[in-house]
Amino acid sequence: MAHVHKISFTADVENKDMTALVGAVSIPKSTPFYSIDLDSLTNNLKAIPNVRDAAVRRLPNSTIRARVSYYHVVAAWTDGEYYFPVSDDGKIVQNPTAERPESALLFRGYIPEGMDLTEITNAANDMAADIDYIERIENRRWNIQTNTGITIKLPEDDFAHAIANLITINKNHNILNRDISVIDMRDESRILVK
């Protein structure tokens, strides 16, 4: 009866620490090759924080190969106490930390389950250095709070266009560094500044 000879790993991220992966598929070499529960190993890998997907298969020469793909974190969300990574597909990853991630867009407040944050993240990324946090308002629209204390009220529809306009206005008039408290962009025909 053949035993496991080798376990190999591949990941979609270079230079990733594989310690957690090795622990999740730890198999004694004396284990019979065909008695290994591949579904169980796959589930162990998927339970590792930041792992988006995983697959385990048998290869010739008594080799087990594990393949994993990771979430690509582009922002963070806070519940007021912890910071959760947000992946490039808008999913909030259940791997919180107590420290705010450096240079990441930060969301706070209620975000509906399954809401895709990709569009707002992509739109706001060009002004990330000016943003303290982004917040969902009444589950209809977004507000941006700047590092200088300005609340930017975005429209329900086409908020990406409003953010692009704001970036242009800021480049031309340095509006985000002025002594104002609110930029209301909810009405497409005019921008109100208080």
URPE-V603175 format. One record per residue. RES is the residue in one small letter. PSI is psi as a letter, one per 40 degrees, with the letter a starting at -180 (999 if undefined). BURIAL is 1 if it has 9 or more other ideal C-beta (glycine too) atoms within 8 Angstrom, else 0. D_CENTER is the distance of its C-alpha to the mean C-alpha in Angstrom with 1 decimal. Layout:
BEGIN
res = <RES;RES>
psi = <PSI;PSI>
burial = <BURIAL;BURIAL>
d_center = <D_CENTER;D_CENTER>
END
This chain:
BEGIN
res = <m;a;h;v;h;k;i;s;f;t;a;d;v;e;n;k;d;m;t;a;l;v;g;a;v;s;i;p;k;s;t;p;f;y;s;i;d;l;d;s;l;t;n;n;l;k;a;i;p;n;v;r;d;a;a;v;r;r;l;p;n;s;t;i;r;a;r;v;s;y;y;h;v;v;a;a;w;t;d;g;e;y;y;f;p;v;s;d;d;g;k;i;v;q;n;p;t;a;e;r;p;e;s;a;l;l;f;r;g;y;i;p;e;g;m;d;l;t;e;i;t;n;a;a;n;d;m;a;a;d;i;d;y;i;e;r;i;e;n;r;r;w;n;i;q;t;n;t;g;i;t;i;k;l;p;e;d;d;f;a;h;a;i;a;n;l;i;t;i;n;k;n;h;n;i;l;n;r;d;i;s;v;i;d;m;r;d;e;s;r;i;l;v;k>
psi = <h;i;i;h;d;i;h;i;i;i;i;e;h;i;f;h;h;e;d;d;d;d;d;d;f;h;h;i;d;e;h;h;d;e;e;h;g;d;d;d;d;d;d;d;d;d;e;h;h;e;h;d;i;i;i;h;i;h;i;i;f;f;h;h;h;h;h;i;i;i;i;h;h;e;a;i;i;i;e;e;d;i;h;h;i;h;i;e;e;e;h;h;h;g;g;i;i;e;h;h;i;i;f;i;i;h;i;i;a;h;h;i;h;e;h;h;e;d;d;d;d;d;d;e;d;e;f;d;d;e;h;d;i;h;h;h;h;f;f;d;i;i;i;h;h;i;d;e;e;h;h;h;h;i;i;d;i;f;d;d;d;d;d;d;d;d;d;d;d;d;d;d;e;f;d;e;e;i;g;i;d;h;h;h;e;d;h;d;e;i;h;h;h;999>
burial = <0;0;1;1;0;0;1;0;1;0;1;0;0;0;0;0;0;0;0;0;1;1;0;1;1;0;1;0;0;0;1;0;1;0;0;1;0;1;0;0;1;1;0;1;1;1;0;1;0;1;1;0;0;1;0;1;0;1;0;0;0;1;1;1;1;1;1;1;1;1;1;0;1;1;1;1;1;1;0;0;0;0;1;1;1;1;1;1;0;1;0;0;1;0;0;0;0;0;0;0;1;0;0;1;1;1;1;1;0;0;1;0;0;0;0;0;1;1;1;1;1;0;1;1;1;0;1;1;0;1;1;0;1;1;1;1;1;0;0;0;1;1;1;1;1;1;0;0;0;1;1;1;1;1;1;0;0;0;1;1;0;1;1;1;1;1;1;0;1;1;0;0;0;0;1;1;0;0;0;1;0;1;1;1;1;0;1;0;0;0;1;0;0;0>
d_center = <44.9;42.0;39.6;36.1;36.7;33.3;29.5;27.3;23.5;21.4;17.7;15.8;15.0;18.1;19.3;17.0;18.9;20.3;21.9;19.9;20.5;24.1;24.4;23.0;25.6;28.4;31.6;35.1;36.9;39.7;37.6;39.2;37.0;37.3;36.8;33.1;30.9;28.2;26.3;26.2;24.9;22.1;21.2;21.3;18.8;16.4;16.7;15.4;12.1;9.2;11.7;11.0;14.7;17.9;21.6;24.7;28.1;31.6;33.1;36.7;38.3;36.7;33.2;30.0;26.9;23.4;20.6;16.9;13.8;10.5;6.9;6.3;3.7;4.8;5.1;6.1;8.4;11.8;14.6;17.1;17.4;14.2;10.8;7.8;4.5;1.9;2.3;5.4;7.2;6.1;6.0;5.9;6.4;10.0;10.3;11.3;13.2;16.0;15.3;13.3;11.3;13.5;13.0;9.5;9.7;10.1;10.5;13.3;15.7;15.8;13.3;15.0;14.0;12.6;12.1;10.3;8.6;9.0;12.5;12.3;9.5;11.8;14.8;14.1;12.9;16.6;17.5;14.7;17.5;19.3;16.7;16.8;14.6;14.1;15.6;16.4;20.2;22.3;19.7;21.1;19.8;17.7;19.1;18.0;19.5;20.5;21.3;24.9;24.8;25.0;23.5;22.7;23.2;21.8;23.5;22.5;22.8;21.9;19.8;18.6;22.3;22.9;20.2;21.8;25.2;24.2;23.1;26.5;28.4;26.9;27.9;31.4;32.0;29.7;29.1;26.2;28.6;31.4;32.7;31.2;29.2;28.0;27.3;27.6;26.5;26.8;30.0;29.7;33.3;33.0;30.9;32.1;31.9;33.1>
END
